[in-house]
Amino acid sequence: MIIGIGTALTLRATVIAQFTAQLKASITTLTSIDSVFVLVGTLATLSYFFFTFKQNPVLKAGSEIGKWVIMVTFGAAFGNGIMGRISLLIDRILLVFQKWIPLIK
């Protein structure tokens, strides 16, 4: 009983803290071109995961755009992670070859 109540309270707090905050952050006024891109990208990505209706040409085009938005976003996140790791590697290489083995001045 206690585990069930604790789980329910945790799930409720998690949904409120994460899901609702993300919805509030994505709902912005359309004052700049960036906010228009965020809105179009969000709607296109959501249409990619919309499987309950037969796809008409509009939904199919939105789904294709959503697929590309997802691919670009994951590619940018992966590239950012790789660049961070390479930056750490360069720092370690410089530490070894400048401090420990003084080959680079």
Contact map, one row per residue, 1 for C-alpha under 8 A:
111110000000000000000000000000000000000000000000000000000000000000000000000000000000000000000000000000000
111111000000000000000000000000000000000000000000000000000000000000000000000000000000000000000000000000000
111111100000000000000000000000000000000000000000000000000000000000000000000000000000000000000000000000000
111111110000000000000000000000000000000000000000000000000000000000000000000000000000000000000000000000000
111111111000000000000000000000000000000000000000000000000000000000000000000000000000000000000000000000000
011111111100000000000000000000000000000000000000000000000000000000000000000000000000000000000000000000000
001111111110000000000000000000000000000000000000000000000000000000000000000000000000000000000000000000000
000111111111000000000000000000000000000000000000000000000000000000000000000000000000000000000000000000000
000011111111100000000000000000000000000000000000000000000000000000000000000000000000000000000000000000000
000001111111110000000000000000000000000000000000000000000000000000000000000000000000000000000000000000000
000000111111111000000000000000000000000000000000000000000000000000000000000000000000000000000000000000000
000000011111111100000000000000000000000000000000000000000000000000000000000000000000000000000000000000000
000000001111111110000000000000000000000000000000000000000000000000000000000000000000000000000000000000000
000000000111111111100000000000000000000000000000000000000000000000000000000000000000000000000000000000000
000000000011111111110000000000000000000000000000000000000000000000000000000000000000000000000000000000000
000000000001111111111000000000000000000000000000000000000000000000000000000000000000000000000000000000000
000000000000111111111000000000000000000000000000000000000000000000000000000000000000000000000000000000000
000000000000011111111100000000000000000000000000000000000000000000000000000000000000000000000000000000000
000000000000011111111110000000000000000000000000000000000000000000000000000000000000000000000000000000000
000000000000001111111111000000000000000000000000000000000000000000000000000000000000000000000000000000000
000000000000000111111111100000000000000000000000000000000000000000000000000000000000000000000000000000000
000000000000000001111111110000000000000000000000000000000000000000000000000000000000000000000000000000000
000000000000000000111111111000000000000000000000000000000000000000000000000000000000000000000000000000000
000000000000000000011111111100000000000000000000000000000000000000000000000000000000000000000000000000000
000000000000000000001111111100000000000000000000000000000000000000000000000000000000000000000000000000000
000000000000000000000111111100000000011000000000000000000000000000000000000000000000000000000000000000000
000000000000000000000011111110000000001000000000000000000000000000000000000000000000000000000000000000000
000000000000000000000001111111000010000000000000000000000000000000000000000000000000000000000000000000000
000000000000000000000000001111100010000000000000000000000000000000000000000000000000000000000000000000000
000000000000000000000000000111111011000000000000000000000000000000000000000000000000000000000000000000000
000000000000000000000000000011111010000000000000000000000000000000000000000000000000000000000000000000000
000000000000000000000000000001111111000000000000000000000000000000000000000000000000000000000000000000000
000000000000000000000000000001111111100000000000000000000000000000000000000000000000000000000000000000000
000000000000000000000000000000011111110000000000000000000000000000000000000000000000000000000000000000000
000000000000000000000000000111111111111000000000000000000000000000000000000000000000000000000000000000000
000000000000000000000000000001011111111100000000000000000000000000000000000000000000000000000000000000000
000000000000000000000000000000001111111110000000000000000000000000000000000000000000000000000000000000000
000000000000000000000000010000000111111111000000000000000000000000000000000000000000000000000000000000000
000000000000000000000000011000000011111111100000000000000000000000000000000000000000000000000000000000000
000000000000000000000000000000000001111111110000000000000000000000000000000000000000000000000000000000000
000000000000000000000000000000000000111111111000000000000000000011001000000000000000000000000000000000000
000000000000000000000000000000000000011111111100000000000000000001000000000000000000000000000000000000000
000000000000000000000000000000000000001111111110000000000000010001000000000000000000000000000000000000000
000000000000000000000000000000000000000111111111000000000000011111101000000000000000000000000000000000000
000000000000000000000000000000000000000011111111100000000000011011101100000000000000000000000000000000000
000000000000000000000000000000000000000001111111110000000000001001000000000000000000000000000000000000000
000000000000000000000000000000000000000000111111110000000010011001000000000000000000000000000000000000000
000000000000000000000000000000000000000000011111110000000000011101100000000000000000000000000000000000000
000000000000000000000000000000000000000000001111111000000000001000000000000000000000000000000000000000000
000000000000000000000000000000000000000000000111111110000000000000000000000000000000000000000000000000000
000000000000000000000000000000000000000000000000111111000000000000000000000000000000000000000000000000000
000000000000000000000000000000000000000000000000011111000000000000000000000000000000000000000000000000000
000000000000000000000000000000000000000000000000011111100000000000000000000000000000000000000000000000000
000000000000000000000000000000000000000000000000001111110000000000000000000000000000000000000000000000000
000000000000000000000000000000000000000000000000000011111111000000000000000000000000000000000000000000000
000000000000000000000000000000000000000000000000000001111111000000000000000000000000000000000000000000000
000000000000000000000000000000000000000000000000000000111111100000000000000000000000000000000000000000000
000000000000000000000000000000000000000000000000000000111111110000000000000000000000000000000000000000000
000000000000000000000000000000000000000000000010000000111111111000000000000000000000000000000000000000000
000000000000000000000000000000000000000000000000000000111111111100000000000000000000000000000000000000000
000000000000000000000000000000000000000000000000000000001111111110000000000000000000000000000000000000000
000000000000000000000000000000000000000000111011000000000111111111000000000000000000000000000000000000000
000000000000000000000000000000000000000000011111100000000011111111100000000000000000000000000000000000000
000000000000000000000000000000000000000000010001000000000001111111110000000000000000000000000000000000000
000000000000000000000000000000000000000010011000000000000000111111111000000000000000000000000000000000000
000000000000000000000000000000000000000011111111000000000000011111111100000000000000000000000000000000000
000000000000000000000000000000000000000000011001000000000000001111111110000000000000000000000000000000000
000000000000000000000000000000000000000000000000000000000000000111111111000000000000000000000000000000000
000000000000000000000000000000000000000010011000000000000000000011111111100000000000000000000000000000000
000000000000000000000000000000000000000000001000000000000000000001111111110000000000000000000000000000000
000000000000000000000000000000000000000000000000000000000000000000111111111000000000000000000000000000000
000000000000000000000000000000000000000000000000000000000000000000011111111100000000000000000000000000000
000000000000000000000000000000000000000000000000000000000000000000001111111110000000000000000000000000000
000000000000000000000000000000000000000000000000000000000000000000000111111111000000000000000000000000000
000000000000000000000000000000000000000000000000000000000000000000000011111111100000000000000000000000000
000000000000000000000000000000000000000000000000000000000000000000000001111111110000000000000000000000000
000000000000000000000000000000000000000000000000000000000000000000000000111111111000000000000000000000000
000000000000000000000000000000000000000000000000000000000000000000000000011111111100000000000000000000000
000000000000000000000000000000000000000000000000000000000000000000000000001111111110000000000000000000000
000000000000000000000000000000000000000000000000000000000000000000000000000111111111000000000000000000000
000000000000000000000000000000000000000000000000000000000000000000000000000011111111100000000000000000000
000000000000000000000000000000000000000000000000000000000000000000000000000001111111110000000000000000000
000000000000000000000000000000000000000000000000000000000000000000000000000000111111111000000000000000000
000000000000000000000000000000000000000000000000000000000000000000000000000000011111111100000000000000000
000000000000000000000000000000000000000000000000000000000000000000000000000000001111111110000000000000000
000000000000000000000000000000000000000000000000000000000000000000000000000000000111111111000000000000000
000000000000000000000000000000000000000000000000000000000000000000000000000000000011111111100000000000000
000000000000000000000000000000000000000000000000000000000000000000000000000000000001111111110000000000000
000000000000000000000000000000000000000000000000000000000000000000000000000000000000111111111000000000000
000000000000000000000000000000000000000000000000000000000000000000000000000000000000011111111100000000000
000000000000000000000000000000000000000000000000000000000000000000000000000000000000001111111110000000000
000000000000000000000000000000000000000000000000000000000000000000000000000000000000000111111111000000000
000000000000000000000000000000000000000000000000000000000000000000000000000000000000000011111111100000000
000000000000000000000000000000000000000000000000000000000000000000000000000000000000000001111111111000010
000000000000000000000000000000000000000000000000000000000000000000000000000000000000000000111111111100000
000000000000000000000000000000000000000000000000000000000000000000000000000000000000000000011111111110000
000000000000000000000000000000000000000000000000000000000000000000000000000000000000000000001111111111110
000000000000000000000000000000000000000000000000000000000000000000000000000000000000000000000111111111111
000000000000000000000000000000000000000000000000000000000000000000000000000000000000000000000111111111000
000000000000000000000000000000000000000000000000000000000000000000000000000000000000000000000011111111000
000000000000000000000000000000000000000000000000000000000000000000000000000000000000000000000001111111100
000000000000000000000000000000000000000000000000000000000000000000000000000000000000000000000000111111111
000000000000000000000000000000000000000000000000000000000000000000000000000000000000000000000000110011111
000000000000000000000000000000000000000000000000000000000000000000000000000000000000000000000100110001111
000000000000000000000000000000000000000000000000000000000000000000000000000000000000000000000000010001111
